[in-house]
Amino acid sequence: MRVKRGVPAHAKHKKTIAAAKGMQHYRTRSYRLAKQGVIKALRYAYRDRRNKKRDLRALWITRINNASRELGLSYSQLIAGMKAKNINIDRKILADLAVNQPESFKAIVNTVKEK
């Protein structure tokens, strides 16, 4: 006896077209174009989850550099001094301190400046 695949195929198409919601033109109506759009969107999402980490780290470094230069140290001098003094604060927290708690950041910079 032959098995008809209409119901699972329709469910699969419906799921793909639902995932293409928000896309433009025939990508929301045509299964073939919706499938292509969803595959490409998933590729971009995978790639950009990694790029997001890269972009945020660059932002943190920029913020730390600007804040430390105002206090008389470059970013590289600050990081090298922190390693020498064994101050283990990651860049995310350091950037947050520089923006939201400048006094704490200034205390760290002054500790690094001391010889």
N, C-alpha and C positions, 0 to 999 in steps of 0.2 A: 504494500500500500504506500502511496506516495504521501510525503509530508509537505503541506503547504506552509510557506514561510512568511505569509503576509502580515500576521500580527507582530512577530518579533522585528520584522523589517520596518514596519510602521513606527514601532516604539523607538527603534534606533534612530530613525530619521527625525522623529519628534524631539528626541534628546539632543541631537546635534543642532537642530534649528533653534532650540531653546538656548543652547550655549552660544549661538551666534547673535543673540539678542543685543541690540545696540549697534550692530554693524549696519552698513549702508547698502542701499539698492537691493540687488537680487540676492545678496548674501543672507538676507533674512527670510527669503521665500524659496529659493532653489536649494535643494539638498546638496547638490554637487558643489556649488559655490560656497555654501555654508560650511561644508566639510573642509574645504581648502582654507577658508578663513579661520576656522577654529584650530586647525593644525598649526597654522602660522602664528596665531595668537598664543597658543600654548608654548611654542618655541620661544617667542619673545618673552613670555612670562618666566620661563626657566632661565633664560640668559640674563634677564634684568633683575632677578632675585640675587644673582651674584654681583652684577654691576652696582646694585644699590649699596652693598657693603663697601665697595671700592669708593663710591661717591661720598658716602658718609665719612669714611676715614679721611678723605681729602678735605672735606669740610672741617672736621675736627682739627686737622693739622693747620689749616688756614687760620682758624680762630685762635688756636694756641699761639701761633707765630705772631699774629697781630697784637695779642694781649701781652706777650712776653717782650716784644720790641718796644712797646710803650714803657716798659719797666727796665729797659736797657740790656736785654739779652735777646739773641736770635733763637729761633726754634731749635736749631741743632745744638747750640750751647746749652740750652735749657735741658734737653733730653740727655745729653752727655753728662751734664752736672747731676741730674737726677739719678742716673745709673751709678755714677761715682759715689754719691751720697746714699745709695741704696734706698731711694724713694720709689716704691713700686705703685704708681698710679697709672692706669691705662689712659689712652688719649681721649676716649669718650668722656670719662669722668673729669679729666683735666680741662677739656673744652667746656664742659658744663660749669665747672668752677670759674673759669675765665669769664663766662657770660653772666652767670647768675650770682656768683659769690666772689667778686673781685678781691675782697680783703683776704680770703683764704688763698686765692691764687697768688696774690702779692706775697703772702707769707712763705709759700713754696718757693717762689722766685728768689726771695731774700735768703732763704736757707741754702739755695743752690749758689748764690753769689758769695756767701761766706767762704773764706779759704781756711 
